[in-house]
Amino acid sequence: MRHAIERLLSRENRWALAIAALLVLLTILTASAAPLWIYQGF
């Protein structure tokens, strides 16, 4: 079991997970901030 986890958490996979997490975070942050920017113009 431990061997499988280590193989899943290789360097490439950790980078892929980090980038995916960042994209999700950015999507959530920009999605919640977008209406504020739109309404600020009016």
N, C-alpha and C positions, 0 to 999 in steps of 0.2 A: 504493500500500500504506500509506504513512504517513498519507494522508488518511483512510483507512478506520479506522485505529487511533485517530486523534484524534476521529473521529466516535463511535467506540465508548466512548471514555473521556471523554464529556461529563460535566458536573457532576452531572446526575441519575444517570447510570450509575455514577459513582464513589461516590455516596451509597448507591445500591442495593447495590453490591458490598460496601461497608464494613458496611452493616447486615446483609447476608447472612453475611459473615465473622464478625461479632460474634455472630449467632444460632448459627452452627455452633460457635463457641468456647464460648459459654455452655452449649450442649447437651452438649458433650463434658465441660466442667468439672463441670456439675451431675450428669451421668450417673455420673461417676467418684466424686463426693462423696456421692451419695445413699445408697449402702449404709452409709457411715460414720455418717450421721445416723440411719439406721434402727437399726443395731446398737448405737448409743450409748445408746439408751433401755433396753436390756435388761441 
